[in-house]
Amino acid sequence: MYFCIVLYGLAALLLGAHFLRAGNMLLVLLCIAAPFVFFYRRRLSLVLLQTLAYGAAATWLYTAWQLVQTRQSLGQNWALAAAILGAVALFSLLAGLLLNSRVMRERYLK
């Protein structure tokens, strides 16, 4: 259970760093606050956290797509950047999928 929470926290911090670089402080604060929803042990909190994790994965994939388009138009190498952002998207997806584990469901679906 703690592994899932730590993994989710890291995914949220990575997304927060992305939004910080973009200058969106509201979304940075949301990313920092999201792991604290684990303290509210209800089904709705687990669903909300999963939705945020899947949204994070989608955000990373969209960012990768934009970066690839930009680098291709400039004639720059894009493969490494796409691989890194794809890996971060998979990390965020994994963080959301692990919230479906038996231990998490037993704790939050009361």
N, C-alpha and C positions, 0 to 999 in steps of 0.2 A: 504494500500500500504506500509506504513512504517513498519507494522508488518512483511510483507513478506521480506522486505529488512533486517530487524534486524535478523529474523530467518535465512536467507541465510548467513548473516555475521557470526552468531554463528556457523553454520555448516562449513563454510570455516575455521574459527579459530580452530575448533575441528580437522579438517583434517590437518591443518597446524601443530598442536601439535603432531599429529601422525607422520608426516613426520620429524618433528624436533627430535623426539625420535629416528627415524631411521637414522638421520644425513644427510638427503637430503635437503640441504639449497635451492636449486633451486626450488623444489616443495613447500617448505615453503614460499618462496617469491611469487610464483604463487598463493598460497592460500590467502596470505595477500592482493595481488593486485586484486584478482577476484571481490570482492564487489565494487571496484571502477568502474567497467564496468557499473554499474547502472547509472553513470553520462552520459554515451553515450546512448541517447534515440533513439535507432533504433531496428528494429526487430532482426537483427543479434546478437545484444548484449544479448537479452533475450534468444535466442536459445543457444548461447554460455554458458550463465549462467546455463540454464537448463541441458545442456550436462555435465557441470562440476559437478552439484549436483547429477545427476544420476551416474556419474563416481565415485563420493565420496561414494555413497551408495554401489556400487559394490566393491569398495576398502575395505569398512568396512566388507562386507560379506566375502570377500576373507580372510581378516585378521582373522575374527572369525573362519573360516574353518581351517586355519593354526594353530590357537591357540588350537582349539579343538583336532586336530590331535596330536599336540605335547603333550598336557596334558593327552590325553588318552594313548599315548605310555609310558608316565612316571607314569601312574597310579594315576594321580592327579584329583581333582574335576574340571570339566570343565563347568558345567551348568551355574553358575553365570556369568562367563566371556562371554559365548556365548549369554546369555540374555542381558548383558550390550551392547556388540557390535552389537547385533541385534537391540536394541533400538536406538543406534546411527545411524545405517543404515536407520532405518525408519524415524528418524529425518531428515537426509539428503534427503531422498526421498520426504518427506513432503515439505521440503524447495524448491525442484525442482517443485513439483506439484503445489504449491501455486503460482508459476510464471505464471501459466495458468489462473489465476483468471481474471475476467472481468476488474477489475481496472488496473491490470498490462498490459493487452492486449491493453486497451484504451490508456494508456500512452506510450507504446513502439511500437505499431504496426501502427504508423502513416506513 
